[in-house]
Amino acid sequence: MNRRAFLKSAAAAGASVIGGRYVVVLAKGGHDSSLDLSDSAPNPSALYGMLIDTEKCIGCHSCAIACRNEFGVPPGVWRSWVKVIETKGERTFLPRLCNHCDNPPCVTVCPVKATYRREDGLVLAREDRCIGCKACMIACPYNARFVHPVKSVVDKCTFCVHRIEDGRLPACVEACPTRAMLFGDLNDANSEIAQQLREADGKTLKAHLDTDCRVFYANADESTFGRIEIASQPAQTIRTYGSAMPAEVRAAFKKYRSSIH
């Protein structure tokens, strides 16, 4: 299969898996994430992570708005968002974003190695390599990825890698009015996030999947975690779409499936 045929079939398969239509709206302003292509981490001894205190979150959506403004995210898609969950008349807010897993399924299944994990724990993507096959979107158990309707590549939260490398905090953390979000080096015992994690009972989403998320939640109700929908499993995807999936994507899924059994 030549590159053109592969791109065409990959796009067709992705459309079948994800479904729906994307409205192309040109986003003005914002940081160009395509510039964040460094494979090497400036501080390889660091391991970045985030701690979100759900008791402090007031559901103001400042984090999601700051993220949208930082990257000029087009309408209809989100890099980060706040999930509102109502149970027994009570409302809970759960900020969501890429979990920057230590064992990221998205990296395993990418047939062109566009998605990768750096030494400092950041899971990033090379936009110039992405072919839009959506394999990473299907493999992600947290629905943290989306197709950028302008660039036609898969996009997601990067922990604002450009800000980190400038010595700043991610936009969402900086914007939070209640300091519900902490970000820092988990390997630095003196960092605020490391100290807080020693005191707080930090939980991760879908811990049973052994992806080792680097986004932790404090004071979180585990029943709330159960309300997070999981994406289609690789084995189910292969059975459902069969030969409609490009051979390269099928092979990547099979390799991933064998690695989790």
Rosetta blueprint (number, residue, H / E / L):
1 M L
2 N L
3 R H
4 R H
5 A H
6 F H
7 L H
8 K H
9 S H
10 A H
11 A H
12 A H
13 A H
14 G H
15 A H
16 S H
17 V H
18 I H
19 G L
20 G L
21 R L
22 Y L
23 V L
24 V L
25 V L
26 L L
27 A L
28 K L
29 G L
30 G L
31 H L
32 D L
33 S H
34 S H
35 L H
36 D L
37 L L
38 S L
39 D L
40 S L
41 A L
42 P L
43 N L
44 P L
45 S L
46 A L
47 L L
48 Y E
49 G E
50 M E
51 L E
52 I E
53 D E
54 T L
55 E L
56 K L
57 C L
58 I L
59 G L
60 C L
61 H L
62 S H
63 C H
64 A H
65 I H
66 A H
67 C H
68 R H
69 N H
70 E H
71 F H
72 G L
73 V L
74 P L
75 P L
76 G L
77 V L
78 W L
79 R L
80 S L
81 W E
82 V E
83 K E
84 V E
85 I E
86 E E
87 T E
88 K L
89 G L
90 E E
91 R E
92 T E
93 F E
94 L E
95 P E
96 R E
97 L L
98 C L
99 N L
100 H L
101 C L
102 D L
103 N L
104 P L
105 P H
106 C H
107 V H
108 T H
109 V H
110 C L
111 P L
112 V L
113 K L
114 A L
115 T E
116 Y E
117 R E
118 R L
119 E L
120 D L
121 G L
122 L L
123 V E
124 L E
125 A E
126 R L
127 E L
128 D L
129 R L
130 C L
131 I L
132 G L
133 C L
134 K L
135 A H
136 C H
137 M H
138 I H
139 A H
140 C L
141 P L
142 Y L
143 N L
144 A L
145 R L
146 F E
147 V E
148 H L
149 P L
150 V L
151 K L
152 S L
153 V L
154 V E
155 D E
156 K L
157 C L
158 T L
159 F L
160 C L
161 V H
162 H H
163 R H
164 I H
165 E L
166 D L
167 G L
168 R L
169 L L
170 P L
171 A H
172 C H
173 V H
174 E H
175 A H
176 C L
177 P L
178 T L
179 R L
180 A L
181 M E
182 L E
183 F E
184 G E
185 D E
186 L L
187 N L
188 D L
189 A L
190 N L
191 S L
192 E H
193 I H
194 A H
195 Q H
196 Q H
197 L H
198 R H
199 E H
200 A L
201 D L
202 G L
203 K E
204 T L
205 L L
206 K L
207 A H
208 H H
209 L H
210 D L
211 T L
212 D L
213 C L
214 R L
215 V E
216 F E
217 Y E
218 A E
219 N L
220 A L
221 D L
222 E H
223 S H
224 T H
225 F H
226 G L
227 R L
228 I L
229 E L
230 I L
231 A L
232 S L
233 Q L
234 P H
235 A H
236 Q H
237 T H
238 I H
239 R H
240 T H
241 Y H
242 G H
243 S H
244 A H
245 M L
246 P L
247 A H
248 E H
249 V H
250 R H
251 A H
252 A H
253 F H
254 K H
255 K H
256 Y H
257 R H
258 S H
259 S H
260 I L
261 H L
